[in-house]
Amino acid sequence: MDTSIKDDPVDSTLEYVIVPFQIDSHGVSHDELETLFDSLLAHFSNANIQLVQSNRGYDIHLREISWNKLETAITLTKNGNPLCDRILDSFVATIDGVRSFGLKGDKRVYVGYNKERKVTNRKDKESNRGTYFYAKDAPYMTESRSLSVDLTDKIICGDSETVMQDFPDNCVDLIFTSPPYNFGLEYDSQNDADEWERYFQKLFGILDQCIRVLKYGGRLVINIQPLYSDYIPSHHIISNFLMERKLIWKGEILWEKNNYNCKYTAWGSWKSPSSPYLKYTWEFIEVFCKGTLKKEGKLDDADISVDEFKKWVVGKWSIAPERKMQEFDHPAMFPEELARRALLLFSFKGDLVLDPFVGVGTTCVVAKQNGRSFVGIDTSSKYCETARSRLAEVLL
Ligand SMILES: C[S@@+](CC[C@H](N)C(=O)[O-])C[C@H]1O[C@@H](n2cnc3c(N)ncnc32)[C@H](O)[C@@H]1O
């Protein structure tokens, strides 16, 4: 990149965005500071960025900035003096902390990017409409309880609706799970082609226990695939049930598996509107919260990196399906990477994670690898055994 060329000045009729910048200049003279920022900002047009002294210290005036160019300019400006280098790093961090911007290539555009927005008075309208009306007056108590030590970090064999009856209310921080989808898979100990009403009745019994054991502010994150060939939108039916129970729908993640080997159409309707068959290469992950959207936790226990956070809050995760199902002799595992993203994004280090359909233990393996406690339940003693031996191999 030719950093000697200044970037294109933006429309200078638009007001700058002003960002306060605290400089810890202890040990750096005013002249040194001036030289440092003169040489950094020489790479940019001052119509796009300026550092201005104000009565509270310094302000960064921003219109737009190329992020690659900023990173290169910072590297070129660093002079080996650790105090100066730290000031430059905090300059980048301060700009990075501004979360409202549009993107134009690699440029972050801070001014004018939302002038096409059609909704005016957005905040007022939001407050008139009200958020999650369906979950108001939820009857949940706020205090947390602890799961007993004998049940913590264990794989328990049994029907999770019954097993969870021994758990106290409000003891789990995050439930990450994938129930059987009733597709007709060959599980070890379970009929996976039940009549639909019976299937949902059983699932809802288990979900009621999940809601009870979840802490206030805890999350229920559930991976679901509808059975398109039966025209059963399981993800909607389950979401509707959870909303009726006054959980707050936080959002939906598409797990893009990129598996294109699905059939094209119902027989006799090729290339005809008579009954085209829609194709899906993804599954759904529904995210719900109990009582409040905000989860209590210490900042030090948030172990997701900046890059992971930026990538994973975009609700479409491209992850290949699990390739070790034969090795573990289970027909419907999800990949560790899926569990890792859910755990790092929705729980803190030290939290308790529950999977009531744990299969061969993927959620618990990832919990253990990432400093969370876990409890996993499955009806199959064979899958539970496999889960326990996988866990025995996880090094702390
Ligand atoms: C989709 S699989 C989960 C696989 C898991 N995510 C993994 O990666 O290994 C669903 C699991 O739920 C278990 N299961 C079905 N009904 C159950 C119940 N009532 N209680 C506990 N587990 C159950 C099945 O044995 C199956 O292993």
The ligand as a Gaussian input file, in Angstrom:
#p B3LYP/6-31G(d) Opt

LIG

0 1
 C      -29.254000     -34.742000      18.023000
 S      -28.602000     -35.814000      19.207000
 C      -27.455000     -34.794000      20.062000
 C      -26.023000     -35.051000      19.647000
 C      -25.021000     -34.164000      20.359000
 N      -25.233000     -32.768000      20.068000
 C      -23.583000     -34.570000      19.973000
 O      -22.878000     -33.757000      19.308000
 O      -23.175000     -35.671000      20.290000
 C      -29.917000     -36.014000      20.340000
 C      -29.636000     -36.941000      21.508000
 O      -30.751000     -36.887000      22.405000
 C      -30.839000     -38.126000      23.068000
 N      -32.185000     -38.189000      23.678000
 C      -33.378000     -38.390000      23.073000
 N      -34.384000     -38.317000      23.967000
 C      -33.828000     -38.031000      25.164000
 C      -34.340000     -37.779000      26.457000
 N      -35.647000     -37.862000      26.711000
 N      -33.487000     -37.497000      27.451000
 C      -32.134000     -37.433000      27.214000
 N      -31.596000     -37.648000      26.003000
 C      -32.423000     -37.932000      24.993000
 C      -30.549000     -39.136000      21.969000
 O      -30.101000     -40.368000      22.496000
 C      -29.486000     -38.396000      21.145000
 O      -28.179000     -38.829000      21.511000

